[in-house]
Structure formats: structure tokens, C-alpha cells
Amino acid sequence: MATTITEPARGEEQLLDEDLTPPKAPNPWLVKYDRLIYGIIGLSAFLVLWWWIVDSEYVSALYLSKPQDVATAFVDGLTDGTLRSEIWPSVERALTGFAIALVAGITLGIVVGSFRIFQKLAEPLLLFFRNLSLLALLPVFVVFLGIGEESKVAIVVWACFWPIFINAVGAVGGVERILLNAARTLGAGRVYIFSRVVLPAAIPAIFPGIRLAAANAFTALVAAELVGGAQGLGIYINNAALRYQTPQMYAGILTLGLIGILVNGVLTGAEWRLTAWQRGLTNK
Amino acid sequence: MTQQVLAERFEQDAGPIAPRAHGTDWKIEAKRVAKIYPKPGSRSTKDATAVLDGFDLQIKSGEFLSLLGPSGCGKSTFLNILAGLETHNGGAVLVDGKRVEGVNKNVGVVFQGYALFPWLTAQKNVEVGLKIRGVPKAERRARAAKVLKTVGLEAAANRLPHQLSGGMRQRVAIARVLAYEPDILVFDEPFAALDAQTREFLQGELLRIWESGDTKKTILFVTHSIDEAIFLSDRIAVMTRAPGKVKTLFDIELPRPRDSDSRNSEEFAHIRSRVARVLEEEVHIGNDDH
């Protein structure tokens, strides 16, 4: 059998360089700072609109302060300590509650998710509690734990636990069976499989729950602080409102918002690191 | 017939199974193994599907045996039973004369889907079996590095599985079981998902690794490729369609070491046509049924 080998045919005409004009590249500076530029424009527009609404006396300054007054109140509060001293008590409660919920939610979630029987037992309770309003439970916590630290932290734990737990239960089901089998044939025991196979494999699917929990933490905390207490951002905001210190009230809200951005940043970083191995798999 | 009765019948048929005192001839011995899957949602055992029925097989120590059969004949099921990942409903599977009960740490499994832990680097994946066995860190590293070198992947030690090609991933998976040195290696269609060139290359690599070992491992290799089975094996066991059992055993007397010339030899073609004929019978009977 004869096999002929041929070279691919080439076009006779040579293309002129002028025909090959490259498409115009966009301004590299604009490409790099694209998000920043648009973000600043959006934020400025918001601030101008806010300022204009108050300045034109469309809304009374008693209800809504001008942006610059809020900024002044914020900076003053931080420098003279009236606002600064309220931040840490709140953050501490939120962090404590969040950490407890994180450990409990993931541990219980993995155990419940791993055993069909637990899943079936927990299902009606899950359905009931996951949708139950936190505010309705506030009095219950106060009755049991008073208006001190315990009840505030407990409310945060409650609000953070459910999204983490529910996501963890679901995430275990999504762990590939072949990975579990591989671990078993390599000689892994139950503890090893839970902590070194199920947990890392489930983390990406648990993360949406963790983010939701972080958002819930401050919502629940402020609600708990409004009930009463000595220190905390919720109390600061409430007191400012009661004394008609409108700029201070908005400065407190601004602080909460900034903490939220910070928390989100930290979580994004954590997620990025913990799920790095997954990015290559999903083309995200 | 109820599942209970069926299982009892096989227990009886298998006869008294006592571990022999010494000098076991067979490394792996399967006697009248049966496996029945109940139909989901049905309590009636009539609906149960028998996957294995009267499955007999003996494998010598240091032997390379391939299990070949039509799809769904239960070859992977037997492999899982041998590895202790699945239970069986009758008969017995013996390793070194002892009944298989649960996962046997002396059996290493290489899966078709690689089953590497995607969050661990190649090196760390290879270390897992050693870590579970409590091997100290420094020794673990050294042994994993050595095995990675054996499979030709020392340069990829710090890469994550998704940064490796399919062929490289399967080599990491092979390194992972080689690292903790089990006596028996079982392969569940390990090269099925790879392209033809990579598959042939890895078959050659597998033989090289197997033959270079100080003591030859006993290998059970499940495949649906006749060529792969002939190229690799000392013996081929061809199974019937489900409920599966071993139908015919072929001794492959191609000289070792084998290379690509072995694939083109007359002997190879001759064996291939004989194996193909036996296998085709089963596939055709299967088709007529449906």
C-alpha cells in the first residue's frame, strides 16, 4: 500500500503589512482601573443625590443628616472615643457567636449529612426552625438568658448556625462517592474521612452558608442590642435616635456598613484560599 | 426464590471454607461468589437483580490477571467485593486464605475516575496512605518522592490534580497505591477515559513498574479492552454476561518484557481472535435477550 505525504498548499499572494492593521487596543489605564472609576462615579452620584435631598429641604435634617455632617460625626466619634468604644463590644459578640456557630454548624452538619437516619430525624425540625423569625425568638432568649452578654451571643449563634448547618448537611451529599471509597481503600478510618476528606470536599458548598451567616450575625446582634444593654453599636444608634442626634445615628449606621464591607472582604479572601483547588475544576 | 434462600444455597454450595494451615497456593480465591442488588422501592426479592452468580476465580501470588467481560457483567462488582467496598450475598472471597471482611489494607485500588483528592498536590496525594499508617513526615516525603519518580512525575510533585493531564493523574493514582506497598493491586478500568496513545504508553509503564518491583505484586485488572488485557496479562478471565461468572480462562504466553512489537506479533493476533470469539458469544446472547 502506497502512502503519499504532501505538504499543505500555501496561498500564492503575499499579504501586505498594511492589510494587517491590528484592532485598536482599549486604553490600558481604563482597563486596569475600570471598576474603581465606575465605583467612584456611582458613589459620588449617590452622595450628591443624598446631599441635594437634604439641602433642598425636601427631607428634614432632623430625619436625614447631610453626608458631610455624618462624616464629621463619624470622625468625631472615632477621635473622642464615644463611637470607637462601642465598636469592639459589638464586634466581639458577633465574632464569638459566629465562631461558635461555625464550629457547631459544620460539625453537626457533616454528622447529620453523613447518616441518612439523622437526616430523616432532623428534617421536620429543620423545616420549622430555618424559617422561624429571629425577632419572634428574641423574647425567648431574654427570658432564658437575661439582657446580658449571654443572650446577645446566643442570638448571634442562633442566626449564624442555621445557614451554615443547612449548607453543610447538603454539602456532604455532594461529596463524590469515589473519593470516600478511595480513602477507605487507603485505610482511612471514620475520623480521617470526616476531617480530611468530607470536610475539605464540602467546604466550597458550605461557603454560601458561611457568608449568609456573617451577614446574619450583625443583623441579629443589632436586634439584640436594641433590646437593651450598656455598650454596642446597636445601643449607640438607638440612643442617638432617642436624643435626636441624627448625624450620630447615621455615623453608627455608617460604621456597621463599613464593618460589613470588611467582613465581606475577609470572607472573600478566605473563600479564595480555601477553594483554590476547585477553581481549575469549574472554570469559575 | 427469596434472597435469603438464594444466599443460603450458595453458602451450602460453597462447602466448608476453612483457612488452610500453610502454603496457600492462591493469593486470591473466589468461591461461588454471588451478589444480588434489591430493586429500589420493592420489597419483593423477585425483583432483585443478580449481578454475580457462582463466580469462581483463583489468582496466584505475583500473577497479572485481567478480568474481561461485557458491560454490566459484574466485573467491577467483584473488584469492589475483593477490595472490601461492597458486601456479597453468598460464597466466599479469600485473600491469603482469609475471608475478606471489610476493607483490606493490603489491597490497593486504582479507580477509573482517578479519585485523587483535588485539594492536595500530587505529592500529598501519594502521601495519604502513608499518613494514615502513621509514617513520620520525613520518611513519608522521601517515599512519596521516590514513587513519584518511579512513575515519572517527579517534576509535577507540587501540582494540583486539575493542573495535570488525565494520563498524569492516573499515574499519580498508581503512585498513591504503590507508596504504601500493598501485596495486591486492583485496577478498575484505569485507562478507559484516556486517549489511545496515552493508554498504550501507560500500559507499557504499568508493566515496567510491575516488573521492576522487588517482589512482584499480584494484580487484578478489570478492563473491557481485549488488546489491553492481552498485552498486560499472564492470564485473562472472560466473564459471562450478568449474572456473571468466569466463563473461560486464557493463558497468555507472550514473552516478557513486552513492547509495541508484541502487539503486532502473530501470536497476539491469534489470541485476540480467540478471546474475541468467546466474548462476542456473550455480547450476542445478551443482545438477543432484549
Boltz contact constraints between the chains, C-beta under 6 A:
constraints:
  - contact:
      token1: [A, 178]
      token2: [B, 111]
      max_distance: 6.0
  - contact:
      token1: [A, 178]
      token2: [B, 113]
      max_distance: 6.0
  - contact:
      token1: [A, 178]
      token2: [B, 115]
      max_distance: 6.0
  - contact:
      token1: [A, 179]
      token2: [B, 115]
      max_distance: 6.0
  - contact:
      token1: [A, 181]
      token2: [B, 85]
      max_distance: 6.0
  - contact:
      token1: [A, 182]
      token2: [B, 115]
      max_distance: 6.0
  - contact:
      token1: [A, 184]
      token2: [B, 103]
      max_distance: 6.0
  - contact:
      token1: [A, 185]
      token2: [B, 83]
      max_distance: 6.0
  - contact:
      token1: [A, 185]
      token2: [B, 103]
      max_distance: 6.0
  - contact:
      token1: [A, 185]
      token2: [B, 109]
      max_distance: 6.0
  - contact:
      token1: [A, 186]
      token2: [B, 128]
      max_distance: 6.0
  - contact:
      token1: [A, 186]
      token2: [B, 129]
      max_distance: 6.0
  - contact:
      token1: [A, 186]
      token2: [B, 132]
      max_distance: 6.0
  - contact:
      token1: [A, 187]
      token2: [B, 105]
      max_distance: 6.0
  - contact:
      token1: [A, 187]
      token2: [B, 132]
      max_distance: 6.0
  - contact:
      token1: [A, 188]
      token2: [B, 132]
      max_distance: 6.0
  - contact:
      token1: [A, 200]
      token2: [B, 119]
      max_distance: 6.0
  - contact:
      token1: [A, 277]
      token2: [B, 118]
      max_distance: 6.0
  - contact:
      token1: [A, 277]
      token2: [B, 119]
      max_distance: 6.0
  - contact:
      token1: [A, 277]
      token2: [B, 160]
      max_distance: 6.0
  - contact:
      token1: [A, 280]
      token2: [B, 162]
      max_distance: 6.0
  - contact:
      token1: [A, 281]
      token2: [B, 162]
      max_distance: 6.0
